[in-house]
Amino acid sequence: MRTLDLVAVDVEGWTAWLPADADDPEPDNTAGSVHLLPHFDPFVVGSFPRSQLIAPSGIELIREGRAANFAVLLVDRLVSGFWECKIRKSRLEVRVDAFVSLTEAQQSDIAR
């Protein structure tokens, strides 16, 4: 079992408990990670400033502040594409449109 060291931080008068390594810009467990987030996911809705949320190659594709309207692909915690799913003859088809280059491992993770 892994233990987690926590630190108390003040957030506008409220105490919040965060992992001690929360300010680590690139924790090992998320390097190369991919996630498919739904429309209006709290991570996308609540992330500011937006320039730190969207991959540079996607800035032109997403108007400022409008990323929450889309089901998004996250690559290393950055909005790096869109995805959609449709049901066709009892099959779920998922289409991912990335605006970054994906490694084979990332493509495999998306497929899984």
Beta strands, then each sheet from edge to edge (+ up, - down):
strand 1: 6-11
strand 2: 14-19
strand 3: 34-37
strand 4: 72-75
strand 5: 78-88
strand 6: 91-98
sheet 1: 1+ 2-
sheet 2: 3+ 4- 5+ 6-
end
